[in-house]
Amino acid sequence: MVATRLPSAPPILPGLAYIRPLGSGGFADVFLYEQDMPRRNVAVKVMPSDVRDPELRRMFNAEADVLAHLSAHPSIVTVYQASVSADGRPYIVMEYCPDSLAQRYRVERIPVEEVLAIGVRMASALESAHRAGLIHRDVKPSNILITTFGTPVLADFGISASLQRKSGGEVLAMSIPWSSPEVIAEQTSGTVTSEVWSLGATIYSLLAGHSPFERRERGQNTKDLLRRRIGRATYVEIPRYDVPMALQTVLATAMSRDPARRYDSARAFGEALRSVQAELGLSPTPLEIPSTEWTPASGPVDFADSGLRGPARSRVERDVTRKSRAGTGVAGLARDEDTEISSPVRRRGNGGRALPWIVGIGVGLLAGAGAVVVTLVAVGAL
């Protein structure tokens, strides 16, 4: 059973005037503030005062650092500042996005032309992250926010990881409806080709009105049933007359059960989507990726850092419980019911199968919709 808690009080932050809450979850709260200089509305993601888990602080720090590396990209949400509040709570000040794709695809038939443009933009964002040595690991509709100018941007890098960090300390994370078969099977914590799968599954969802392998019948979409269907991974064509066969073929390639048969990069996937645009007589969306000479402006992200960074502050301890609240847009950064996170994955030498697990459920916040963090402790012979 998932613990709940009441929303925390908004912190007093220098240069920012509190307006209203945007959303809350187990791992963080998101508030709307007005910044004094320059004058603008911003979304502030704040860890609650009762969260002391070093792993959650590590994820919070990593998200701030990853966004600092990537947020100059036009299709990645912008971070303005990160620090620690006077009462000892880490916070991130970011671009305010009033909407997201979390529910729109379920209630509206999104035009193929718009979905193709979104797909190319997200491929650009992922390719840029991969070239910086980073993977997102949670690509799905609710993590695509819409800016005040109507532009889609990729958000929630809270469970991102380094492509070079391949050790026994890998942390497993998945959003089951949009995760690849190899991630579902716990064979990897994330790769470039698993990101290609997730983007393909996201585009599929935007066109189909439901996540891949989801069925209309009540009771047929439990996590166990979805896991089994994803493991078999047989592509089912989207039943829309306006989705061209060329696009069906591109998505079937991106969502191939065998990673080696998928596009080998987000850029290749984006180029395939641009080819479909050209075939339909549409102007291809620019594929905005860094040049080969590009390097991050700062040093590599330290994914092991769980310390409180910022000015030394006093800390007000509170014993509070709170409930999650629904929200749209950047409010989704406070909840994510699809994303599950485990402790480092340990494997035997028998084909990479994971050891039996004892599951302890805690609460966490990632971008999207009411997150559950699952702490897994391996048992059995090592």
C-alpha positions in Angstrom: 0.0 0.0 0.0 1.3 3.4 -1.0 1.7 6.0 1.8 0.0 9.4 1.3 0.8 12.8 2.7 -0.7 16.2 2.8 0.9 18.9 0.5 3.8 20.8 2.1 3.7 24.5 2.6 5.4 26.4 -0.2 8.8 27.6 0.8 9.8 31.3 1.0 12.3 31.7 -1.9 14.4 34.8 -2.7 13.1 36.7 -5.7 10.0 34.5 -6.1 6.4 35.2 -5.0 4.2 32.2 -4.4 1.0 32.0 -6.5 -0.6 28.6 -6.1 0.1 24.8 -6.1 0.4 22.9 -9.4 0.6 19.4 -8.1 2.0 17.2 -5.3 3.2 13.6 -4.9 5.4 11.5 -2.7 8.7 12.7 -4.0 8.1 16.4 -4.5 5.6 19.3 -4.8 5.3 21.7 -7.7 4.3 25.3 -7.1 3.6 28.2 -9.4 5.7 31.3 -8.5 6.2 34.7 -10.1 9.8 35.7 -10.5 10.6 39.3 -9.7 13.5 39.8 -12.2 13.0 39.1 -14.9 9.2 39.1 -14.4 7.7 35.8 -15.4 5.8 32.8 -14.0 7.9 29.8 -13.2 7.3 26.3 -11.9 9.2 25.3 -8.8 9.7 21.7 -7.9 10.4 21.2 -4.2 11.3 18.2 -2.1 9.1 17.9 1.0 10.7 18.4 4.4 10.0 14.9 5.5 11.9 13.2 2.7 15.3 12.2 3.9 16.1 9.2 1.6 19.6 9.8 0.1 18.4 7.9 -3.1 15.6 10.5 -3.7 18.0 13.4 -3.1 20.5 11.8 -5.5 17.7 11.6 -8.2 16.7 15.2 -7.5 20.3 16.4 -7.8 20.8 14.4 -11.0 17.6 15.9 -12.6 18.8 19.5 -11.9 22.3 18.7 -13.3 21.0 16.9 -16.4 18.6 19.7 -17.2 21.4 22.2 -16.8 23.4 20.2 -19.5 20.4 19.9 -21.9 17.8 22.6 -21.3 19.2 25.0 -23.9 17.7 22.5 -26.5 14.5 23.9 -27.9 12.7 20.7 -27.2 13.8 20.1 -23.6 12.2 21.9 -20.7 14.4 24.8 -19.4 15.8 25.0 -15.9 16.6 28.4 -14.5 18.0 27.7 -11.1 18.4 25.1 -8.3 19.3 25.5 -4.7 18.2 24.8 -1.1 15.4 26.8 0.6 15.7 28.4 4.0 14.0 25.4 5.6 16.4 23.0 4.0 14.4 21.7 1.0 16.1 21.3 -2.4 14.2 23.0 -5.2 14.5 23.4 -9.0 13.1 26.5 -10.7 12.0 25.7 -14.3 10.0 26.9 -17.2 6.3 26.9 -16.6 4.4 24.7 -19.0 0.6 25.0 -18.7 -0.2 21.7 -20.4 1.1 18.2 -21.4 0.1 15.3 -23.5 -0.8 13.2 -20.4 -4.4 12.8 -21.3 -5.0 14.7 -24.6 -4.4 11.6 -26.7 -7.1 9.7 -24.8 -9.9 12.2 -25.4 -8.9 13.8 -28.7 -7.9 12.4 -32.2 -4.6 14.2 -32.6 -3.8 14.9 -36.3 -1.1 12.7 -37.9 0.8 15.9 -39.1 1.0 17.1 -35.5 2.1 13.8 -34.1 4.9 13.5 -36.7 6.2 16.9 -35.7 6.2 16.0 -32.0 8.0 12.7 -32.8 10.8 14.5 -34.7 11.2 17.1 -31.9 11.4 14.4 -29.3 13.9 12.4 -31.4 16.0 15.6 -31.6 15.9 16.0 -27.8 16.8 12.3 -27.2 19.7 12.4 -29.7 21.1 15.4 -28.0 20.9 13.7 -24.6 22.6 10.6 -26.0 25.4 12.6 -27.5 25.9 14.1 -24.1 26.2 10.5 -22.7 22.8 10.6 -21.0 19.6 8.5 -21.3 16.2 9.7 -20.2 14.7 6.3 -19.3 11.1 7.5 -18.9 9.8 8.7 -22.4 6.0 8.7 -22.5 3.1 11.1 -23.2 2.9 12.6 -19.7 6.6 13.6 -19.9 6.0 15.7 -23.0 4.9 19.2 -21.7 3.5 22.0 -23.8 5.0 25.5 -23.4 3.1 28.7 -23.4 4.0 29.0 -27.1 2.4 25.6 -27.8 5.7 23.9 -28.3 6.3 20.3 -27.0 9.3 19.8 -24.7 10.7 16.7 -23.0 10.6 16.9 -19.2 11.3 14.7 -16.1 14.9 13.7 -16.2 14.6 12.5 -12.6 15.5 8.9 -13.4 18.0 9.7 -16.2 21.3 7.9 -16.2 24.7 7.9 -17.8 25.2 5.7 -20.9 28.7 5.0 -19.6 27.6 4.0 -16.1 27.5 0.2 -16.5 28.1 -1.5 -13.3 26.5 -3.7 -10.6 25.0 -0.6 -9.2 22.5 0.0 -12.0 19.1 1.2 -10.9 16.1 -0.3 -12.7 13.3 2.1 -13.8 10.3 1.5 -16.1 7.0 2.9 -17.1 5.4 -0.4 -18.1 3.1 0.6 -21.0 6.0 2.4 -22.8 9.0 0.4 -21.7 10.9 -2.0 -24.1 10.8 -5.8 -23.7 14.4 -5.9 -22.5 13.7 -3.3 -19.8 10.5 -5.1 -18.7 12.6 -8.3 -18.5 15.2 -6.5 -16.3 17.9 -7.3 -18.8 19.1 -3.7 -19.0 18.4 -0.5 -17.1 18.3 1.5 -20.4 20.0 1.9 -23.8 19.7 4.0 -26.8 17.6 1.4 -28.6 15.3 1.0 -25.5 14.8 4.8 -25.8 13.9 4.4 -29.5 11.3 1.8 -28.4 9.8 4.1 -25.8 9.6 7.0 -28.3 7.9 4.7 -30.8 5.5 3.5 -28.2 4.7 7.2 -27.3 4.0 8.1 -30.9 1.9 5.0 -31.2 -0.1 6.1 -28.1 -0.7 9.6 -29.5 -2.1 8.2 -32.7 -4.0 5.2 -31.3 -5.6 6.9 -28.3 -4.2 4.3 -25.9 -0.8 2.8 -25.0 0.6 -0.1 -27.0 -0.8 -3.5 -26.0 -3.6 -1.9 -24.0 -7.0 -3.4 -24.5 -10.4 -1.9 -24.2 -11.9 -4.6 -22.0 -12.1 -3.9 -18.2 -9.5 -5.8 -16.2 -7.3 -6.6 -19.2 -4.6 -4.0 -18.5 -3.0 -5.0 -15.3 0.7 -4.5 -15.1 1.3 -8.3 -15.3 -0.8 -8.7 -18.4 0.9 -5.7 -20.0 4.3 -7.1 -19.2 3.4 -10.4 -20.9 2.1 -8.7 -24.1 5.2 -6.4 -24.3 7.4 -9.4 -23.8 5.8 -11.0 -26.9 5.9 -7.6 -28.7 3.9 -8.2 -31.8 3.2 -4.9 -33.5 -0.5 -4.3 -34.1 -1.3 -1.7 -36.7 -3.1 1.5 -35.6 -6.7 1.4 -36.7 -6.8 4.8 -38.3 -7.4 5.3 -42.0 -5.3 8.5 -42.0 -2.1 6.8 -40.7 -0.1 5.9 -43.8 1.5 2.5 -44.2 4.9 4.2 -44.3 4.3 5.4 -40.7 3.1 2.0 -39.6 6.3 0.5 -40.9 8.5 3.1 -39.2 6.7 2.5 -35.9 6.9 -1.3 -36.3 10.7 -1.0 -36.8 11.1 1.3 -33.8 9.1 -1.2 -31.7 10.8 -4.4 -32.9 11.1 -7.0 -30.1 14.8 -7.4 -31.1 16.8 -4.3 -30.3 19.2 -5.0 -33.2 16.3 -4.6 -35.6 15.3 -1.1 -34.3 16.7 2.2 -35.5 20.2 2.4 -34.0 19.8 6.0 -32.9 17.2 8.6 -32.1 18.5 10.5 -35.0 17.8 7.6 -37.4 14.3 7.3 -36.0 13.8 11.1 -36.5 15.0 10.9 -40.1 12.5 8.1 -40.8 9.7 10.2 -39.4 10.9 13.1 -41.6 10.7 10.8 -44.6 7.1 10.1 -43.9 6.4 13.9 -43.6 8.0 14.3 -47.0 5.9 11.5 -48.5 2.8 13.1 -47.2 3.8 16.4 -48.8 4.5 18.0 -45.4 7.4 20.3 -44.7 9.8 18.2 -42.7 10.3 19.3 -39.1 13.9 20.4 -38.4 16.0 17.7 -36.6 17.8 19.9 -34.1 20.8 18.0 -32.9 24.3 19.2 -31.8 27.2 19.1 -34.2 29.9 16.4 -33.8 32.2 19.1 -32.3 29.6 19.8 -29.6 30.5 19.1 -26.0 28.6 19.8 -22.8 29.4 23.2 -21.3 30.1 21.8 -17.9 31.6 18.6 -16.5 29.9 15.2 -16.5 26.8 14.7 -14.3 27.7 13.0 -10.9 24.8 10.5 -10.6 26.1 9.4 -7.2 25.8 12.8 -5.5 23.1 12.7 -2.8 24.2 15.7 -0.8 22.3 18.9 -0.1 23.9 21.5 -2.5 23.4 25.2 -2.0 23.8 27.7 0.8 24.0 26.3 4.4 20.5 26.6 5.8 18.6 25.6 8.9 16.2 22.7 8.5 12.7 22.6 9.9 11.8 19.0 10.6 8.1 18.1 10.2 6.2 14.9 10.6 3.6 15.2 7.8 1.6 12.8 5.7 0.0 14.0 2.5 -2.1 13.0 -0.5 -1.2 13.2 -4.2 -3.3 15.5 -6.4 -3.9 15.3 -10.1 -2.7 18.0 -12.4 -1.8 18.8 -16.0 1.2 20.3 -17.6 4.1 20.9 -15.3 1.9 19.8 -12.4 2.6 16.3 -13.7 6.1 16.7 -12.5 4.7 15.9 -9.1 3.1 12.5 -9.9 3.8 9.5 -12.0 1.8 6.4 -11.4 3.4 4.5 -14.3 7.0 4.7 -13.2 8.5 2.1 -11.0 12.0 2.3 -9.6 14.1 -0.4 -8.0 17.3 -0.7 -6.2 20.5 -1.6 -8.0 20.0 -4.7 -10.2 22.0 -7.7 -9.4 22.2 -10.7 -11.7 23.4 -14.2 -11.6 25.6 -15.8 -14.3 22.6 -17.9 -15.5 21.7 -15.9 -18.5 21.3 -12.5 -16.8 18.2 -13.5 -14.8 17.5 -11.3 -11.8 17.5 -12.8 -8.3 14.3 -13.2 -6.4 13.1 -9.9 -4.9 11.5 -8.8 -1.6 9.5 -5.7 -2.5 9.1 -2.8 -0.2 7.0 0.0 -1.5 7.7 3.7 -0.8 6.6 6.9 -2.3 8.4 8.9 -5.0 7.8 11.7 -7.4 8.9 11.8 -11.0 7.4 13.7 -13.8 4.0 12.7 -15.1 1.4 11.3 -12.8 1.7 10.2 -9.1 4.9 8.2 -8.8 5.6 5.0 -6.9 9.1 4.2 -5.9 9.7 0.6 -5.3 12.7 -0.4 -3.2 13.8 -3.9 -4.2 16.2 -6.0 -2.0 17.8 -9.0 -3.5 17.7 -12.3 -1.6 19.1 -15.7 -2.3 22.6 -16.9 -3.0 24.9 -14.4 -4.6 
